[in-house]
Amino acid sequence: MLHEKEIIRESLGDSIYSSADLSIAMPKYTFPLKEHSPRHAYQVISDELMLDGNSRQNLATFCQTWLEPEIHDIMNLTIDKNMIDKDEYPQTAELEERCVHMLASLWNSPNATNTLGTSTTGSSEAAMLGGMALLWKWRERQKAAGKPIDKPNLVTGPVQICWHKFTRYWDVEHREIPMEGDRLIMNAEEVLKRVDENTIGVVPTLGVTFTCDYEPVKEVSDALDKLEKETGLNIPIHVDGASGGFLAPFVDPDLEWDFRLPRVKSINTSGHKFGLAPLGVGWVIWRDKEDLPEDLIFWVNYLGGNMPTFALNFSRPGGQIVAQYYNFLRLGKEGYRKIHQACYDVAQWLADEIGKLGPFEIIYDGRGGIPALAWKLKEGVDHGFTLFDLADRLRTRGWLVPAYTLPANREDLAIQRILVKHGFSKDLASLLMKDYVDSVNHFTKHPVAVPLTEEESGGFKH
Ligand SMILES: *Cc1c(COP(=O)(O)O)cnc(C)c1O
C-alpha cells in the first residue's frame, strides 16, 4: 500500500513526457480501457493537433481563423449555454433575437422589427431552411391554383454544395446554370430560360464559391419582374449571401441585392465567415413574417414557456451567437467596413502582384465581390508546372492556397484562389508573395517532367 502511494507521489512529479502514460502510444481505434490523467490526455491531443498545420495560413477557407481575445472569453463564458433552452437562458435567446432584427435592418427589410429569422449552425442549415420555405410556399400556390405539386424545380448558378444537398434531400429538380466560356456565373437571360410554373425559386449567390464574384441579383430580379408582368408567373428569390451578406452592406452599401428588391424573400449568411464570429453560426432571415410558412414552425412547451423553433438541430451551442452579438456591438457598420476594407486592399494588392509575375492571368482581382483573388495559368504556353504543383510547393512553407478545377461546363479550367480574411495582414501577404515568387522560380529552373493533376495533388477545396 505504502509502496503504491510512493509510486503515485513520484509520478505526480514526473515531467509529462517521462510519465508512464506517455511511454506508450495512445489507443487509436479501439475504445480506451483505462483512465489517463487530464494533463497527459490534453498534452497528447494538443501535440497531435500540431499536424493539422496552421489555420492562419489556410487561405482556402472562407471561415474566420483569427478572433479577438474578448471572443475567446465569451466562448468560455457561454460553453454551457444551450441555444434551445430559451426559457432557461432568456438573455441568450434575447441576444439571438436582436441579431435577427439587426440583420433584417442591415438588409433593409421593410418590417425589420417584426420579421422572422433564426440562427443556424452555418449557411448550409440556413439554406436548407430557406429552401424548405420556398418549397412549402410553392406548394401552397400550386394547391390554391388547383395545380400539381409533384415536379418542383430550383434555378441556381454554379452553387455551393449545400444547394445540391437541398435539392437531393427534398427531391427537387436542380436547374443549375453551367459556366460557359468566360461566363462563370448566372445572368438574367440564363435564368429566364429555366424558370416555369414549377420553379420554387431562384437562388443567386452573393460571392460564388469558385470565383468569388457576386451574381447579379438586381438584374435577375428585374427580369423576373418583367416576366411576371408578361405572364403572371411570380417567382421568388432567395439570396445565398454566405459571404456577401456580411460584406456588401458595409463596403458596397449602394449595391441593391437585399430586401430593397421586393422579390427577395429570404437571405442566408454565415456568421463564421465575414460575420467574424467563431465557427458554428449562420443566419436565415425572411423579408416578412408572411414569407415563412407557419407550419414549418414547431412550438416546444416542455422546456418551460411555449417557444417557437425552426431549425434542424435541437440542442446547439449558444456561444457563437453571443459572440456574433458582441461583434455587432463592438464593431458596428464602421468597424465591419474598416476590417473588410483592409482585406480588400490586401486581396487587390496580391492580385496585382501575381498578375505582374507573367505566367498568370487574373480571373478575379478582389474588386466587386469577396475579398479574394483567383487566377489561372496563361493558356497556350508550356509552363513546366501546373497550379497543383505550385499549391503543393507552397505547402512546404505551410501555406494552403488551393488549386482546383471549375464545375460544369468549365471542368477543363484549373484555377488557384486565395481568401483574404481578418488577420491576414499586408505584412503576411508580402511574406506569402515572396514564397509564391520563390515557388515559381523553382519550377522555372526545374520544370516538372510530369506535372501534377488535381487528383495527384489531393485537390483540396471548399
Ligand atoms: C460557405 C458557403 C456555404 C456553406 O456555408 P457553411 O456556413 O459553411 O455551412 C453556402 N453557400 C456559399 C455561397 C458559401 O460560400
PDBQT file of the ligand as one rigid body, heavy atoms in Angstrom, charges set to zero:
ROOT
HETATM    1  C1  LIG A 501     -19.628  28.630 -47.311  1.00  0.00    +0.000 C 
HETATM    2  C2  LIG A 501     -20.819  28.701 -48.188  1.00  0.00    +0.000 A 
HETATM    3  C3  LIG A 501     -21.953  27.924 -47.917  1.00  0.00    +0.000 A 
HETATM    4  C4  LIG A 501     -21.981  26.949 -46.773  1.00  0.00    +0.000 C 
HETATM    5  O1  LIG A 501     -21.896  27.660 -45.578  1.00  0.00    +0.000 OA
HETATM    6  P1  LIG A 501     -21.462  26.999 -44.184  1.00  0.00    +0.000 P 
HETATM    7  O2  LIG A 501     -21.608  28.159 -43.261  1.00  0.00    +0.000 OA
HETATM    8  O3  LIG A 501     -20.062  26.529 -44.355  1.00  0.00    +0.000 OA
HETATM    9  O4  LIG A 501     -22.425  25.891 -43.904  1.00  0.00    +0.000 OA
HETATM   10  C5  LIG A 501     -23.046  28.069 -48.739  1.00  0.00    +0.000 A 
HETATM   11  N1  LIG A 501     -23.042  28.912 -49.784  1.00  0.00    +0.000 NA
HETATM   12  C6  LIG A 501     -21.963  29.665 -50.079  1.00  0.00    +0.000 A 
HETATM   13  C7  LIG A 501     -22.020  30.608 -51.235  1.00  0.00    +0.000 C 
HETATM   14  C8  LIG A 501     -20.813  29.586 -49.294  1.00  0.00    +0.000 A 
HETATM   15  O5  LIG A 501     -19.750  30.356 -49.576  1.00  0.00    +0.000 OA
ENDROOT
TORSDOF 0
